[in-house]
Amino acid sequence: MPGEKVTLSVIKADVGGFVGHSAMHPHLPKRARAILAEEKKDGKVADYCVTHCGDDLELILTHRNGEGDEGIHRLAWEVFRSVAETARELALYGAGQDLLKAEFGGSLDGMGPGVAEISFIERKSEPVLVFMADKARRGVWNLPLYKVFADPFNTPGLVIDNYMHEGFEFEILDTQAGKSVRMRTPEESYDLLALAGFSSRFIVKSISKRDGTPAAVSSVSQLSKIAGRYVGHEDPALVVRAQAGLPSVGEILEGFSFPHLVEGWMRGSHIGPLMPVSVAHSTPTRFDGPPRVICLGFQLADGKLSEPRDMFDDISFDTARKAASEAADYIRRHGPFEPHRLADEKMEYSTLPGIISKLAPRMY
């Protein structure tokens, strides 16, 4: 209905890889679509799209229930549980690995799946871009979001579009302190960069216009510590609204034309270039990578999704993909040495602490 807010929920989980961690078995999204088709008939969701990035299943849902709705989160949880059971039947690798708890607790927060949700009143035309990454840890969006919403060399609309000239407000999450701060550009650009440059700690959580109009939101799920060790993966999602007082579709995509280095890749323990690819090519195989990002574009109308457009299925991104491959060649030659392998303090999510503990009695 006109004037009523619509909520776009992007919820992802690794429920089983085919083969290894490289891709998605076709039976898994098929199962998810069958469940959501019934839920749409019952009116629990207005619309849905199911896709994947690498071995991560991605649910894109529209509804009128607002962010953090227990019913929507429960629905996604049940979809992932059912799909994970299919993955176990197929003996897929890591079946259900992002489902960290046995029972749903009212929210997906801390349960393994990643969630990015944004609510807004639809404009006359509502183009929305949904980005999904694989083999990448949180903080992957910091650099492109800064370029899109604060760098006039990337986004000329910041200079020549009167509706963007005042700049934007960034919400930054300090993942160590568990606190957030809001910072405005252009006047606080240098302070923003001081934080956002530490992308393993400070995460761009959301961006809005000065009047509070929501522009972008990312998933900022953290790994959960269960049975004394960190489990689960991050592989974050991002939703960005475009046009009409916000960066254009082309300006947003331009932010991904540089394959910047991100944490993740093999065993979530290495640094590599983020390669923009089509959904068909979101199949990281070389050293389980390099990290990938896909983008689906939608036109929203009365809470309904258009057919998705695969935005990186474009030869103009071939140069970025070539640069990513060359960067992968270079950094891979470092082997087990930093900076290819993450620094010691960032390896707590891996099995390396167990090796160090084993060697501790021999140290003097």
N, C-alpha and C positions, 0 to 999 in steps of 0.2 A: 504494500500500500504506500502511496506517496507520503513522504514525511516520516515514515517508520524506518528505524535503523535496521540494516541487514548486517549480519556477522559472517565473516569469512574465516573459517577455521581450517588451517593446514596442519595435519597431524601425521607424523611419520614414525616408522619403527622398522628395525631390521628383524624380520621374522624367519629368515632362512635364505641362504645364498645358493646360486646355481651358476657355474660350478665353483666351489670354494666361496669367496666373497665377491665374485665378479659380476653377477647379473641376477635377474629375477626369473624364476621359472614361470611360464605363462599360466599355469594353473592357479597361482597365488592371486594375481590381480583379478582373474576370472571369478574366483571365490568371493573376493571382496565386493566386486560389482554386483554379484547375485544377492548378497546380503543387503547392500545399500539400496538396490532397486526396490526391495520389499519395504524398507524403511521409508523410502520416498513415497511409496503408495500410501503408507499409513500416516504421512504428514510429519514424520519426525525430523526430516530434513527437507529443505526447499529444493535443493539440487546437490549433485555430487560429481566429482571426477576422480578416477583412480589412475595413478601412474606410478612410475618407479624411477629412481636414480640409482644406478648400480644395483646393490642388493637391498636397498631400502624401499619399502612400500609406502606410498604417499597417498593420503586421503585428503581431498580438497572438498570441503563441505560448506554449504550456505544454509543459514537458518535465521530465525528472529529471536533466539534465546539469549543473546548477549555472550560476552566472553566468559570463559571458565564455567560454562553451564555443565552441571553434573550429568544430565541426560546425554548431551553430545559427547562428553568425555567417556561415559560408560559405553555408548554405542561404538566409539572408536576402539575402546578396549576389547569389547566382545568381537569386533571384526578381526582385530589382530590375533586374539586367542583362537578363533576359528581357522584363520589362515595359517597360524603356526601349527595347528594340528594337521592341516593338509601338508605342510612342509615336513613334519615328522613322518607322515605316511610315505612321503617321497624320499625320505632319508637325506634331506637337504642339509647343507652345512650350517651349523649355528642356528638350528630351528628354534624360534622363539627367544633368541638371545637378548632382545631388548625388553622383554616382559619380565621385569625383575622381581615382581611380587606375585603371590598366588591369587590374591583377591583384590578386587577393585576397591579403592579407599575413598571414593567420592570425587577425586580429581586425578588427572594423569601426572601432576607434578611429583617428581621424584620416583615415578614408577617405571621409567625407561623411555617411553615414547617422547618425541619432541613435539612441541606445540607452538604455533604462531597464529594468533587470532587478532582480528581487527574489526571494529564496528563503525559504521558510518551511514549517513543518509545518502542514498544514491543521487548523483548528479544527472543532468540530462543525458550525458553519455559517460559511462563508467568503465574505462579500460584499467585492468589490473594485471600486474605481472607477478607470477609466483616462481621463486627461485628455490631450487633444492640442490644440496651438495652431497657428495659421497666421498669417503676417505678424507674428511676434513673435520677438524675440531672447531669448537666455538671461537668466535673472533674472526671468522673467515669473511664476514660482511663489512668489517670496519673500514677497510680501505676503499672499496667501491662505493659504500654509502657516503663517505666523506666526499669523494669525487663527484658523485651525483648531486648531492644536496649542498655542497659548500665550495666546490672548485669551479670558477667560471671558465677555466680552460677546458673543462669537460662539459659543463652545462652553461652555455651562453645565455640561457633564459634568466639566470641569476642577474645578468647585466641588462638585458634588453626587454625582459618581460616585467611589466609594472606590477603584476600580481605575485611575482617571486622576489622582487627587489629588496624587500625587508629581510629576507633570509628565513631560516628555519630553527626550530628548537630540537636539540638532540637529548635523549635520555640515555645516560651512560650507567651501566651496572658494574659495580666493583664486586667481582665474584668472590674475592677473599673476605671482604667486610660484610657482604650481603646488603649493601646500601647503594642507592642510586643518586645521581645528580643530574640536573637539567642545565644545559648550556646552549647559549644562543650564538648563531653565526649570522653575519660575519664578525661581530665585535669580540667574540670569545674563541675565534678560530684557533689561535695558538694554544690556548689552554685546553681546548678540545683535543688537538693533536697530541698534546703532552700525555693525555690519558689514552686516547684511542690507539696510539702507536704501540702501547703495551697490550696487544690484542689477545694475549693469553690470559690476561687478568681483567681488563676493562672492556666491556662489550657494549656496542651500540644496540640498545634494546628496542628503542622506538624513535620515530621522528614525526614531528607535527609542524603545521604552520603556526605563525604567531597567534592566530585566533583560536588555536586548539584543534583545528581540522587535522585528523590523523592522516599521515602520508605513508608511513612504512612501519613495519613491526617484524622483529626476528624472533626465532626460538632461541632461548637461552638455557635449555635444560642442562643440568650438570650430571656427571656420573655419580652413581650411588655406591656407597660402600656397604657390601653385604658379605658376611662370613669373613670379615677382616681384610677384604681386598676390594678394589674398585672394579666394577663391572658395568656393562652397557657402553654404548657408543653415542656420539653426538650428531654428526652429519646434519647440520642445521638447515632450517627452512627460513625463507624470507618472503614477505608480501609487500609490494610497492604499488601504490596507486599512481596513475599517470595523467598528464594533460590538464588543461583548464586550471591554471594557477599552481600546478605541480610540474616537475620536470616531464618532458615529453618522453614517449616510449623510446625514441632513438637516443635521447640523452641518458636515460637509465641504462640501456644496454651498453652504451659507450663506456660506462664505468667498469665493464667486464672485458674490455678489449685488451687490457694488460693482464697477463697471467701471473699475478703476484704470488709470492711464496706464502704457503700456509702450513700449519701444523696438521699432521694426520698421516696419510699415506700408509705404508706397510705397518701393520700392528698398531696403528695410531701413534707411532713413535718416531716419525720422520718428518722432515720438511720437504715440500715439493710445490711445483707450480699448479695453480688452479686453472684447469683447462675448460673453456666453455664449449659444450657439445650439444648435439641433438639428443633426444631421448634414446634413439636407436644406438647412439654411440656412447651412452653412459654406462659403459661396461669396462670398468678399470681392470686390466689384466697385467700390465707391465709392473712388476713389483707391487701388485695389487693397486695399481694407480696408472698414471699420476692422478691426483685428486680431480674430480669432475664437478661441474656445475651445469644444470639444465635450467631452462626457463620456459614456462608455459604462459601464454597471454590469453586473457579472457575479456569479453565484453559482458558486464553484468547488466541485467535488465529485470527489474522486479524480483530480485533475489535469485534469478536463474542464471546459470552459466552458459555462455556460448560454447560452441565446439572449441577445444583448445588449439591455439596456434603455437607450434614449436619454434620459439623465437631464435634459438641458436642454430637452427637448421638453415644456415645462410653461408654462402661461400665467402662473404666479407669477413667472417671470423676465422677463415683458413690461416691467415697470418698469425693470429693469436694462438691458434692450435700448433702451428709450426714453432712459434717461439716457446710455447710450453714444452714441446718435445725436446727442443734444444736445451732448455733449462734443465729438463729431467736428465738428459745425457750428462750435463756438467755436474750436477749435484750428486748423481748416483755414483760418480767416480770417487766420491769421498768414502763410500762404503760405510763401515761402522763408526766413522769419526764424525764429530761435530764439524760444521753446522748441519750436516744432513741428518744425523741422529739428534733427537732432542737433547737438551741439556739435562744433567743429572736430576735437578729438582723437578723437572717436568715428566720424569719417567715413572712416577709413582703409580700411574694407571696401568703400567705394563708388568711383566713378570720379572723385570730386572731387580727389584728389591729382594726377591727370593734368592737370586744369585749372590748378591752382596751379603745377605745374611748367612748364606752357606760358607762364604769365605771369611766371615768375621773372626772365627776362632784362630785363623792362621795369620791374622794381622798383628803386627808388633810395632 
